[in-house]
Amino acid sequence: MASKPEAEVTPENLLVPHRARTIERMRSPSVVLCLQDGSILNYASRPACKDLDVNGRNQTTTRTRGMHLHVTLATTAEGLPLGVLRCSYTDPTHGPLKPKAQRWLDAYEDTCAAAQELSRKIQVITVMDQEVDSFALFDAQRHLGRVHLLVPASADRKLSKKKKMFQTMSGGKAAGRITIEVKRRSARPKARARCHRLAAAELRYR
């Protein structure tokens, strides 16, 4: 007898009950952060695994095999984990962006779908890396509107009154300052050596 698709053992089906519990926990705080990021799962020590991607090469140019995992983790504004909303393991096959960037957009739309199950009084904010700074993402937020975006800028975009973003943001008083410890890194392929230092950073927003 054939099994139903929802009963099959797949990564998506395994996440279904956990996602439901995560959404339940998201009903309590007034602000929920949905943090997106990717990670490489290294299965180089698992030679029996099949259909793995080549994730990179080590210092001896040996190929590293595994898969790319893109996760959306929900937390409170104070950093308390509420659970995982989404995990994706393969590149999207369609969309307005390149596959790597499309993962972020797909996950944002998924977060918007989860937010529909919450009260409007709960502020949901998606936090992403600057590699997805794209018009397609901002256009999705403009149309869906339920979930706010926090994305570091990578492009000096034009603003109103013929001003550019980086110049506008550099003016005026900083909202805050912080000192960040940057640890030493030895030289290796595709990465230069880096000395240990303390970096002074300023926070500006508008």
N, C-alpha and C positions, 0 to 999 in steps of 0.2 A: 504494500500500500504506500503510495507516494505521500511524503510529508508536506505539510503546508509551509509556504515560504517563511512565515513568521516564526515557525518552530525550528528552522534550520539553525545550526550553530555557526553564526557569522559574527564578525566584530560589531556590526550594526545592531543585531538582535541582542547580543550580550550587553550592550550599552542601554537598551530601552528602559529597563527598570531603574537603573542608576540615574539616567537622565530625568525620569519622573520624580525620583526622590530629590534630585538637585533642584528642580523647579519648585518643589514643595518648600525647600529650605530658603529659596529666594523670596518667598512671600513675607518673611519676617523683617529683614532690614529695610530701611528707607532708601538706601543706595546700594546697588549691586554692581560690582566691576566684573566684566567678562573678559578675561585676559587671553589673548591668542598668541601662540608661538609654535614654532616647529622644532622637532628634535630628530636626530638620526639614530635609529635602532641598529646597532652593530651586531650582525650575526656571523661574523667571520669565524667564530669558533664553533659554528653549527653547520658543518659541511653537508649534512643530509638535507638541509632546507633547500627547496626549489623555488624558482621564479623570483629570486631576489634581485634588487637593483644594485648597481655599482655606485656606492655613496661617496667614494673618494679613494685617494691613495695615501699611504703612510709615508714615512721618511725614506723607506726603501723602495718606494714606488709600487708596493704590493697593493693590489686592488682590495678595497674593503667592501664587503657585500652586506646588505641589510635592507631597510626600508625607511622612508621618511614618514614621520608621524606629526600631524598638525592637530593641536588640541585647543579647545576652548574651556578654560577653567573659571568657574564663578567663585567670587570671594566677596566678603564685605569690604567696606571702605577701609576698615582697620586691618585687612589682610587675612581674616579668618576664612579658610576654604569652605565652600558650600557644596562643591562637587564638580564633576566634568559634564559639560553639556554636549560636547561633540568630539569625535575623533575621526580623522580621515587619514587613509594610508596610501592612496594613489593620487596621481595628478588628475585634475578634471579633464574631460574630453571636449568641453565646449565652454564658451563664455567670451566676454569682451576683452579679457585680459590674458596674458600669457599664463600657462598652467600654474607656475609657482605663485603668481600674484592672485590668480583666480581662487586659490584655496582660501585666502583671506576674505574675499568677497562672498564666497559660498558660506563660510562660517558666520559672517556678519548677518546674512539673510536668515540663517538658521537661528541665530540669537534673537532676531526680530520675531521669528515665529514663536520662540519660547516666551518672549516678553508679552505676547498676546494673552497668555494665560495668567498674567499678573495684573494687579491693580495699577491703574494709571498713576497712583500716588507714589509708586516705587520707581525711582530713577535708575535706569539701566544704562551703563556706559561700557562700550567696547573699547579696549585698549589694544592697539596694534603697533607693529614695528614700522619704521619709516619706509621700508621697501614697498609698502602698499599705498604710498602717497600717490593717489591717482584720481582722475576725474570720475571714473566709473564708480569708485567707492562713494565719493561725495554725492554723485547723482543718485545712487541707491538710497543713501541716507535722506536725501531730499524727498524722495518718493515714498519711502517706507516710514521714516520719521519717528518711529517708536523708540529707537535706541540711539543714544548720543555716541559720538566718536571722539576718541583721543588718539591722534596720530602725529608723531613727530614729522615736521616738514622736511622734505628732501628737495623740493623745487621752490625757487623764488618766484612765487605766483604774483600776477598783477592784481591789485586791489582797486577799489573805487578811487576816483580823482587822480588817475594815472600814477599811483604810488605802487611800489613793490613791497612784498611782505617782509623780507629780511631787513630792509632799511627801516620800515615802520616799526618793527618789533625791537630794533636795537635802540630806539630813542626812548627817553623817559626813564623813570625810576624802576628798578627791578623789584618784583614782588617778593623775592626771597633769594638767599644765597646759601650754598652748601659746599662743603669740602669733601671730595671723593678720593679715596685711596686707589691709585692705579698701580697694580702689582707688576713686578718685573716679568718679562717674557723673553725667553731665549729665541734666537733666530731659527727659523725652520722654513720649509717650502711654503711659499705664498704668504709668509708672515715675517715682517721685520722684527729685529730685536727691540725691546722696549725697556727703559730704565724704570725703577720704582720711583714714584713721585706722588705728590698731592695735587689734585686738580681743583681749582676754584670754579664753580659753576653758578650761573645766575638763572633764575626762573622768571620768565616773562610770558604774559598771556594777554589776550585782548579779544 
